Amino acid sequence: SGALRRVAAADRRALAGETLRSDRDEFILNDGTARWERWEVLPWRLDDGRVGGITIFTDDITGRVLAETELRENKKQLNRAQSVARVGNWRMVFATDALQGSAQTFDILGQPAHAKLSFQMLLDLVHPDDRDRVSATRKSALKGETYDIEYRFVVAGKVGWMRERSEPECDQSGQLIGAFGVIQDITDRKTIEQNLRSSEERLRLALDAAGMAVWDFDIRTGHEVWNDQCYRMLGYEPGEIAPCAE
């Protein structure tokens, strides 16, 4: 195989006086499986200085290579999943005020890859009307508290919605050292919710203008819902009595 030819060539060069090494060399075994080795070939010399032979050191690193390959594949899949879900993660070290984030975090926030971020920089991206609430929530992280908050943020002049969750990180002794969190762009969800509320409001206004009573009854649960006109047609104020089909 190619690997064996490389080793044979290395042996010949070592016999000519060279020292050769490889930190990672792949060998394909007879059953088709792969094995990786780290090796070094050293010449040893006779008293007159001539090469008398070679010494070969080998180390089977197959387990390490497979573990590294699996780790890279898992990381690639995680990055893809986060990209699809528009989710990023971040880690804050309180002692250095350093904030690290995944590639998706920078993308969601519209920041250059591997930019130096801080809580204040992230706070500057929050919509002004939500900034005080987010600031107070994030300060709770400095006390080791968890939080889960939804707020508006502004990137490149466009307003979006973010969900941010955080939990404390402690060292082995239990000392609080930072926080770990995730952010998710929920703009699409919020847009759907807003459109639904607007549609419901338009329907309500249309029904009120037409003086139409509408009710909904769930035969499985017995739960009934009336619109305001239902109450008025029966001589009650909206919400004055519990809706009842009887």
N, C-alpha and C positions, 0 to 999 in steps of 0.2 A: 504494500500500500504506500501512499504518499508519505505517511508519517514514518514508516520503516525506512524508506529511502532517505528521508531527512536525517534520521538517527544514524544511518550508515554513513552518510556524508559527514555528519558531525564527528563520528568516530575517526574517519580518515583525516579530517582537519586537525583533530586533537593529536593524532599520531604524528602530525607534522608540526606540533608544538603550540597549537592554539587552545585557548580555553573558551568553551562555548556553553551557552545556557538558554533555556526557554522557560518563561514563567507560566506558560499555558500552551500545551500542545495536545491536539485531539488525535486519538487513535480509534479507528473503527475495527471492532473485534469480528471474529469469524461469524458470530450470530447476528451481525449487523448493528449491535449496540455501540454506543460511543463511550470512550473513557478519556479523561483528561489527566495529563501528568505535568508536573513541573520537574525539569531535569537539568543537570549540569554535568559536563564532561571535562575532566581535568587531565592533562598529561603529567606523568611523573618521569623523572629523569635519572639517568645513571650518573655515577661519579664523574664520568668524563663529559657530562652535559648533554649527551644524546638522550632522546626520548626512549624510555624503556617500556612504556605501556600507558594505559589510561585508566582513570578511575571514574566511574559513573555513579552519580547520585540521582535518585528518582523519588518522587513523592506523588502519590495518587490524590488528585484534587477534584475527582469527579463529583463527590458530594457537595463540595463548595460551589462548583460551577453550576450544578443543577439547582442549588438553592438560590444562587444569584439570578439565574435565568427565570425561575419561578417568581422571585421577588419583582423583577423588572416587568414581567407579564402582568402580575397582579396590580402593580402600580399603573401600568398602561390602561388596564381595564377600569381601575378606580378613576383615573383621570377622565376617561371617556364617559363613565357613568355620571361623574360630576358635571361634565360639560353638557351632556344631554339634559340633566335635571336642573342646570343652572345653579349649582351648589358649589360653594367654595369653603375651605377651612382656613383657620388662622390660629396662631399661637402667640401669646403675649408674655414676655418675660419682664416682670415688674422692675427688677433691679437695673436693667439696662434701658427700659422703655422701648425695647425692640419688638416690632410686630412682624412676624413672618406669615406668609400666606401662600396658598396653592396657586397654580396658574389660573384657575377659574376665579379665584378671589380678585386677582388683578384685572381679569377680563370683565367681571361684573362691575367693578368699580371704575372701569375705564382708565386704569393706571398702567404705565409701562411695566413690562415684566420685571420682577425683582426690584421694583422701586422701594425706597426706604419709607415705610409707613409707620404711623403712630396712631394712638387713639384720637389725638387732636385732629390729625389729617382726615381720619375717617369721619369725625364729627363735623368737619367742614363740608363734607359731601351730603350731610343730612339736610332735608328741607328745613328752612328756618322755623316753620310752625311746629316742627316735631323735635327741634334740637334740644330744648330744655329737658323734655321727657327722656330722650335717649341719653343725654349726658348724665342725668340722675341714675338711670338704669345701669350705665356702664361703670359709674363710680361704685356701684354695689359689688362689682367684680373685684375691686381692690380690697373688699372686706371678705372675700371668699364666698360670695353668694352666687347662686345661679340666676339666670334670667332668660326670658323668652319674650321677644318684643317684635312688633311689626311697625314699620315707619316708612315715610317717603324719603327718597334720596334723589339727588340731582347730578347727572353726569352729562357733560357736553350740552347743557341747557335743557335736557329732557328729564322730566320727572318720572321716576319709577317707584316701585314698592319693594321693600326688603323685609325678610324675616331673619332675625338674628337670635341665635341661642348660644349660651356660654355656660361653662362650668369651671370650677377652680382646679388648678394643678398644684400638687404638693410634692415635696421631695420625700425621700425615704423616711425621714424623721417626722413627717407630717407637717412640716413648715410650708406655709403658702408661698409659692414662688411665681405664680403666674396664672394665666387662664387660657383655656382652649375653647374655641367656638366654631360655629358654622354659620354661613350666611347663604340665603337663597333668594334669588330674584323671583318675586311672586307677582310681578306686574301683570302678567296675563290673567292670573286668577282674580286679582283685584279689578281688572278691567271688566271681566265677565260679571263679577258681583255687582259692579256699578251699573252695568248695562241692564242687569236683571232688576235692580232696584228702580232704575228709571222706567223700565217697562211696566213694573208693578204700579208705580206712581201714576203713569199715564193711564193705565187701565182703571185705577181707582178714581181718577178725576173724570174719566169718561162715564163710568157707572154712576158717580154722584151727579154729574150733569144731566144724565138721562133719568135719574130717580129710580134706578134699578136695584133691587135687592138680590144679593148673591150669597149662597151658603154652600158649605162643603161638609160632607159627612163621610167618615171612614167606618165602613161596616165592620171591619176587623177589630177596631179599638173602641168604637162608639164615640170617638172624638168628633166634635162638630165646630166649625168656624163660620161666623157670620161677618158680612161687611157692615159698615155703619148704617146703611140704609135699612138693613133687616131690622135692627133695633128700632129705628125711627118708625117704620111701618107698623110695628107692634106697640108703639107708644112708649118706648123706653129710650133713654140716652145710651149711646154706644158704650158697651162694657158694663151697663147697670145690672144686667142679669147674666147668668151663664147660658150660653146657647143650648137649646134643647129642641130636638125634632118633634117632640110630642106636644 
